[in-house]
Amino acid sequence: MPNSSSISEFLLLALADTRQLQLLHFWLLLGIYLAALLGNGLISTAVACHHRLHTPMYFFLLNLALLDLGCISTTLPKAMANALWDTRDISYAGCVAQTFLFVFLMSAEYCILTIMSYDRYVAICKPLHYGTLMDSRACATMAAAAWGSGVLNALLHTANSFSLPFCQGNAVDQFFCEIPQLLKLSCSKAYLREVGLIVCSVLVLFGCFVFIVVSYVQIFRAVLRMPSEQGRHKAFSTCLPHLAVVSLFVTTGFFANLRPPSLSSPSLDLTVAVLYSVVPPTLNPLIYSMRNQELRDAVRKMMSWSHFSRDKLLTCLYI
C-alpha cells in the first residue's frame, strides 16, 4: 500500500479511451481556452487602457477577468497536454500547485463577486454616498482582502489535504487535482479534518450568497421605485450581467460539491467539473459585454486603434 511519501506523481482521469477522441478533446479544449483568453484578455486590456472605465465597477470586473484567466489556465493546459501526448501523469508538486491555485482563484473570485454586489447596492441604493464608500482606497482594500482570503483558504485546504497519507493508490478520478477526489485516496481518519474545513468554507460561501441575495432584494426594490424608465433600464443593465455570472458560478459550484453521493459517477463528476471550472471563465466575458455598451465601445475602440496602428506600421515599413 503506497503512502504519501512514496507517491511521486498522480494519474489524472483520461478524457477519452481512443486516440481519435483524445485529439478531438484536445482541439475542443484548445478552442475553449483560446476563447477564454481572448474574452478575458480584451476586458482586462480595455478596462486598464480606457480612462472612462476607471470606476469601481470596472475595477472589480478587471479583477474578475484576471481571476478567470488564472482559473482556466490552472486546469486546461495540463488537460490539453495529457490529451495531446496520451498521458495521465502529473507530478506530486504539480498536483499541489494545481490544487492550491484552483482553490485560491475560485475563493477569491467568489469574494470579488460578493464585493461587486455591494458595489451595485451602494451605487443604486446610496448614490449620494457612493464616492465616499467606494473611493479608490476602499476598492483597493476590498480587492486585496478578496485575494488575501483566497490565499488563506487555499493554504489551509492544500496543506491539510496533502498532509494526509494517500494509501488508496495515486489515480485521481478527475481531469485535474481536486480535493474531494484526493480525499478518496486517503485511508486515514484525519480526512475528517479536511471535511470539517470544507464544511466551514461552505458555510462562509453560503453567508456570502445570503449577502448577495439581500443586496439584490434591496437593489430591485430601489430600482422599481425609480420614476424614470431610462433610469430603471440603466440600473438593470449594470446589475443583470453580474447577477447572471453569480447564478452561473453558484449553481455549478453548489451542484458539484453538494449533490448527494447517489448522483456521483465518474462521467457525471467529469461533466460537473467542466461546468464549474471551465464554463464560467469562458462565458463571463460574453455575459458582461452583452448588455454593457460602455465596455463594448471600449473594446471596439481598442481593436480599431490596434488595426490602425498595424496599418500605419505596415505603411512605414513599405515606405
C-alpha angles and dihedrals in degrees: 000000000000120000132201093269092057096046112096097167143013129225115230125209113274113236092215141005101221126065093234092055091046091056090045090053090048093055092043093051091044091054092049092047094050090048090052092047092049096046098044092039092054092049093048093048094045093050093045096046104040117075093204089065094054093108130116093258093055092039090061090042088056089053090049092051092050091050091049090051091051094044097053092041089056096061113020103056093057091045090050092048092050091049093047097046096035094240135130105191129114122177121249091246091046091053091050091050093046092050093048095047094045095050091043095050095043092048093047091047092054090050090050091050089052091050090049090057089053090050091054091046093054093043094053105027099035106024094154090059096041096100091052100041096041104037121143094267093051092048093049091048093051093047091049090049090052093050092042094050089050091053092048093048092048092049092052096047096041096046092047095045096050093044088068120095111250102213099150095076130270103271111120112202093219137070090246136027104281122177098228090053092046090053089059088064093059123090094185123105086224086086086081086072090061090045087055091052090050091051090051090049091050090051090052091048090049089052089053089049091052089049090053092049093048090047092053093046088057091043095052091046090053093045094051089053092056111112094207119079090203090055092050091049092050092048093049092046091058095043105041097065091052091046090050092050092048091049092050092047096045099043095049094042096046093046090049095052106026104042116118118263090245088070093052121110133142094254094045092046089052093048093048092047090054090048096055100032103038110022101057096050089048098046100038095081091049092048093050095046096048097075100019110094094178092056093046091050091050092050092045091049091048093050093047090049092051090048090051091048091050092050090047091050092049090049091052091048091049092050 
